[in-house]
Amino acid sequence: MKTKMILKLAVDIGMTVALLLLMAYELVGQAAHEWIGIGMFALFIIHHALNGRFCRNILKGRYNPVRIMQTGIVLLILCAMAGSMISGVILSRHALSFLPIKGGRSFARNLHMISAYWGFVLMSVHLGFHWSMMMGMTKKLFPKLSAVRKWIGRILALMIAGYGVYAFVKRDIGDYMLLRSHFVFFDYEEPLVLFYLDYIAVMGLFIFIGNYVCVGLRSIGRRKREGEH
């Protein structure tokens, strides 16, 4: 595996871990949340620097269904990240408390919530769109996976996605995304591992959705090309 690909993978894993940590805002502590957020922003910049080809070619070439959807998701993630960073700076009480910012906290709190939860979902879908590439890398590392193991993996993915639906409803994530609730509820007596298992399942659900939406769009694009010939 090439060095650049290893670096890309390490950054993507780091962003995924940071994303999960950020969702446990009150459970990890406000100061830690702010520093993790700054780290996430740094990884986000590095991620785009490593994938500069995508940005340079955004106005070039032909747009098929997958590319249209993928580009739209990337632009929405960029909006969510900008919203999280701007509101985070305004709300900061620790890492950036030295900045002379006054007022706007109520608006920033709502912006931070909606940006964070939409960002979480969109980044998970974005991972799903690249899932086939990650599976391709896995096949290179483990080229002799049996058909039984492949089916076990698919069944496990389906189970995680199924539980992810339950966890999505249980954790009121839809309410936070639509600002039906202006404050996130945290159960301080709940073991942190249970919180993360639920959010990993929700992430798995949207990775699952992203992957199969991508598969469906590729199929549509393939049939369209065949119809043109």
N, C-alpha and C positions, 0 to 999 in steps of 0.2 A: 504494500500500500504506500502511495506517495506521501511525502512529508506534508504537503499542503492539504491533502485529503484527511490525514490524521489530525491536523490542526483544526480543520473545519469540523470534524466529528467531535473533537474535544470542546470546541466553542459551543456547538449545538447541545451537547450534553450539559455543559455548564449553564447555558441559558434555560434548559429544561428544569434543572435542579433549582436554580434561582427563582424561576417562575412558581414552582411549587412552594418554596419557602416564603415567597412574597404573599401568597394567598392566606398564610397563617399569621396575618398582621399582628394581632394582639397576643397571639400565643408565643411568638418568638421575641416580642418586645419591640417597642417603637424605634429605639436607636438601631437595633439590629436590622429592622425592616428598612430603615433609611439607607444604611450602608449596603445592604443587599441590593436595594433598588439602584444605587449608584453603580454597583458592580454589574447589574443587569444591563444598564445603559451602556457601559463600557463594552460588554460582550456583544451588544446589539450593533455598535459601531464597527467592532472587529469583524463580526459576521458579514456586514455589508461590504466592508473592505475586501474580505476574502471572496465575496461573490460579486465583485465589481462588474464582471462581464454582463450579468443580468441587468444591472442599472444602465450600463452603456448601450445595451442593445434593446432597451425597452420600446423605442420608437422605430426599430428596424425589423424587417422580416414579416412573415405572415402570422396572423393570429388565428390559431385553431381553438376549439372550445376549451381545451385544457389550459392553454396559455392565457386565454381571456380570464378564466376563473382564477387561475393562479396569480395573475397580475393584480386582479381586483382584491384578492385576499391580502397580498403584500401591501398594497396601498392602504387598506383598512387597518392592518397591523401597524403601519407607520403612523396613522392618525391616532390609534389607541396608545402607542408608545409615547407620542408627542403629548397627548393629554395626560398620561401618567406622570411624565417628567415635569411638565409645567405645573401641574397641580401639586406634585410632590415637593417641588421647590417652595411653593407658597405655604404648604402645610408643615414643612420641616421644623422640628423643634430641637434637633440634635446636630446632625451632620452639616446642615447649611443654615444653622440658626444665626450665624453672623451676618447674613444678608439683610439689608434694611428694607424688608418687605412688610407692609402693613395692610390689613383688610383683605377682603375677597376670600376668606377662609370657608364660608358656607358654600359658595359656588365651587371652590376648589375641591371641597370634600365630595360633592356630588360628581364632579368631573373625574376625580380620582377613582371613585367606585365604579362608575360606568366604563371608564377606560380600562381598569384592571380586569374586570370580569369579561368584557368583550375581547380584550387582549388575550386572556387565558383561553377562551374558546377558539378564537381565530388562529392563535399560534398552534393549538392542538390540531385544527383542521389542516393548517399548513404542513405540519409534520406528516399528516396522513397523505397529503399529495406527494410527499417524498418517500413514502413507506416502501414502495417497490424498489427504489434505489437502495435503501438500507437493507432490504431483504436480499438484494443482489450482492451486497458486500458480505452479508452473512453467509451466503452460498459459497463465496470464495474462501471464507474461513472454514466452513464446514461443508465441503462439497458432497459428502456421502450421507446426507440426511435421508432417512427412509420415508416412504410414503405414509407410514403409520405416524411418525413423528410430525410430519407436515400436517396431517389431519388433527393430531392432538393440539398443535399450535393454533389451527383455525378454530377448533372448538373452544379453546382457552380464550382466544380473542373475542369470540361471540359471548362467552360468559362474562368477561370483563365489561364488554359494551352493555350487556343486559343489566349488570349491577350498576353500571355508570348512569343508566336512565334513572334508577331508583335513587342513587346518590345525588344526582342533579336536582331531583324534586325535594329530597330530604334536606339538602343544604340550601334550598331557596335560591339557587343560582340564577334562575330565570327572573325572579323578583328583583335581584340586584342589577341584572343586565338592563331591565326596563325601568329601574328606579322606582319600583313599587314600594320598596323599603329604602329608607335613607340611612339606615345604620345596619351594619353587619352583626349578626348574632354569633357569639363565640361561647361555647360551653367550657369554662375554665377547669371543670372537674373531669372532662373527657381526656383520655390518654391521647397525646399528640399523634401517636402512630395510627389511631383510628381515623383522625382527621385527614391525615395524608393518604391513607388507603382509599378513602372516599374520593379525594381529589385526583388521585392517580387513576381511579376507575372512570371518573368523568373525563379526564384527559384521554384515556383509552377509548371512551365512547366517541369522542370527536375525531380522534385519529382514525378510528374504524370508519366513521362517516366520510371523512376526507379521502381515505384510501378508495372506498367504493364509489364515491362520486367521481374521482379521478378515473377509475376503471371504466365507469359508464360514459364519461365524456370522451375518453380515448376510443371507445367502441363507436360512438356517434361520429367522431371525426373520421374514423376508418371507413365507415359505411358511406359517408359523404364523399370521401376521396374515390371510393370504388364506383360511386354513382356518376362521378365526373368523367370516368374513363370509358 
